[in-house]
Amino acid sequence: MNAKPRTRRTALAAALVVALALTTGAALAHVKDREYILFNSHQPYDPGQCVKGLARVADGNYDHGFARTRTQSKKDAFQGYCNWEKDKPPGYIRAEMWWMKWHNNNNYWGVCAHWSQRFNPTRTWEYTFYHDFRHVRCGQGDYATSSYNHVWWHGAWRGGGVDGRPHFIWR
C-alpha cells in the first residue's frame, strides 16, 4: 500500500522539476545582455577605479519589452579583474538608456524611447534602473538597449557606452 503514494509523489516531484526546468530555460532564453569593463585606471600598486556597464533587453513581465541598464563602481584589486565594490557618494554614478528598434527597410537602429541621465541617490557601488513596457512601444521587431554608464573619479566622468544584443519582441 505504501508503494502507490510514493510512486505518485515521485511522479509529482519529477513533473515539478521538469516544469521548473522548462520555465527557467524559457525565461533565460528571452534575456539578451552585454556587460563590459568600460574603464580601468590600471594604476600599479593602487586599486584605482573601474567602471562596468550593462545593457539588457528582454520580453518583460507583460511580454512587450523590458530595458535595463546597470553601472558598477569597482576596484581593480588584481591587475585587470575589477572585482571589488567601490562605494561612491550620491551623484557619483550615472546611467542613461535608449530603447532601440531595428528598421529593416532602411537598415538602421532608431530610438524608440530614451531615459535621460539618472544618478545614484544614496552611497553605493552600483546603480540600476529599468523600464518594463505594458505595450509594444514601436511595433513588433528587433529591439536592443543601449546605455551610457559612468562614475565620477579624479575630476572627470569615466566610463563609456554599451550596445546590448538584439532581441525580437513580437507582441
C-alpha positions in Angstrom: 0.0 0.0 0.0 2.9 2.4 0.6 4.3 1.9 -2.9 1.4 3.7 -4.7 1.7 7.0 -2.7 5.5 7.0 -3.1 5.1 6.5 -6.8 2.6 9.3 -7.1 4.8 11.6 -5.0 7.8 10.7 -7.1 5.8 11.4 -10.3 4.6 14.7 -9.0 8.1 15.7 -7.9 9.5 14.8 -11.3 6.8 16.7 -13.1 7.6 19.8 -10.9 11.3 19.5 -11.7 10.6 19.3 -15.4 8.2 22.2 -15.3 10.7 24.4 -13.4 13.4 23.5 -15.8 11.3 24.3 -18.8 10.1 27.7 -17.5 13.5 28.7 -16.2 15.1 27.8 -19.5 12.4 29.7 -21.4 12.9 32.8 -19.3 16.6 32.7 -19.6 16.4 32.3 -23.4 14.5 35.6 -23.7 17.1 37.8 -22.0 19.9 39.3 -24.0 22.5 41.5 -22.4 26.1 42.6 -22.7 28.4 43.7 -19.9 31.7 45.3 -20.3 34.5 46.9 -18.3 34.3 50.4 -19.7 37.1 52.0 -17.8 40.1 50.7 -15.8 42.6 53.1 -14.4 45.4 50.5 -14.4 47.4 52.2 -11.6 50.2 50.0 -10.3 50.0 49.3 -6.6 46.7 51.2 -6.3 43.3 49.6 -6.6 42.3 52.6 -8.7 38.8 52.8 -10.4 36.9 50.5 -12.8 33.6 51.1 -14.3 31.3 48.2 -15.5 28.3 48.8 -17.7 25.4 46.5 -18.6 22.6 46.9 -21.3 19.8 44.3 -21.2 16.7 43.6 -23.3 14.1 41.0 -22.5 10.4 40.2 -23.0 9.5 41.6 -19.6 6.6 40.8 -17.3 4.0 41.9 -19.9 5.8 40.3 -22.9 6.0 43.7 -24.5 9.7 44.5 -23.9 12.0 45.3 -21.0 15.1 47.6 -20.9 17.7 47.7 -18.1 21.0 49.4 -17.5 23.4 49.0 -14.7 26.6 50.9 -13.8 29.0 49.5 -11.3 31.9 51.2 -9.5 34.7 48.6 -8.9 38.3 48.4 -7.7 41.0 46.7 -9.7 42.2 44.6 -6.9 44.1 42.2 -9.1 45.5 43.5 -12.4 42.6 43.8 -14.8 39.9 41.9 -13.0 37.8 44.8 -11.5 36.1 42.6 -9.0 35.8 44.5 -5.7 33.0 47.0 -5.0 34.0 50.7 -4.6 31.3 52.8 -2.9 30.6 56.3 -4.2 28.6 59.2 -2.6 25.2 60.2 -4.1 25.5 61.7 -7.6 28.8 60.0 -8.5 27.4 57.1 -10.5 25.2 57.8 -13.6 23.4 55.9 -16.3 21.4 56.9 -19.4 19.4 54.4 -21.5 17.9 54.1 -25.0 15.4 51.5 -26.3 16.3 51.0 -29.9 14.3 49.3 -32.7 15.8 47.9 -36.0 14.2 49.3 -39.1 14.6 46.7 -41.9 13.6 48.9 -44.7 16.3 51.5 -44.1 18.8 49.2 -42.2 19.3 51.3 -39.1 18.6 51.4 -35.4 16.1 54.1 -34.5 15.4 55.4 -31.0 12.0 54.2 -29.7 12.4 55.5 -26.1 15.0 57.4 -24.2 15.6 57.9 -20.5 17.9 60.8 -19.5 20.8 60.6 -17.2 20.0 59.3 -13.7 22.3 59.4 -10.7 22.7 57.2 -7.6 20.6 58.8 -4.8 22.5 57.1 -1.9 26.0 55.9 -1.2 26.5 52.7 -3.2 28.8 50.9 -5.6 26.0 50.1 -8.1 23.2 51.9 -9.8 20.4 50.2 -11.9 17.3 51.4 -13.5 14.9 49.7 -15.9 11.5 50.0 -17.7 9.0 47.2 -18.3 6.7 48.1 -21.2 3.0 47.4 -20.9 2.6 47.8 -24.7 5.0 47.3 -27.5 6.1 50.9 -28.0 7.1 50.9 -31.6 5.5 47.7 -33.0 6.9 44.2 -33.2 10.5 43.8 -34.3 14.1 43.5 -33.1 14.9 45.7 -30.1 18.1 46.4 -28.2 19.1 48.5 -25.2 22.0 51.0 -25.4 23.4 52.7 -22.4 26.0 55.2 -21.2 27.5 54.2 -17.8 29.9 56.5 -15.9 31.5 57.0 -12.5 33.0 60.3 -11.3 36.6 59.8 -10.5 39.5 62.3 -10.2 37.5 65.2 -11.6 36.0 63.6 -14.6 33.3 61.1 -15.7 34.9 57.7 -16.5 33.1 55.0 -18.4 31.5 54.6 -21.8 28.7 53.0 -23.7 27.3 49.5 -24.1 25.2 48.3 -27.0 23.1 45.3 -26.0 22.4 42.3 -28.2 19.1 42.5 -30.2 16.0 40.5 -29.2 12.8 40.1 -31.2 9.6 41.4 -29.5 6.6 40.2 -31.3 3.5 41.3 -29.3 
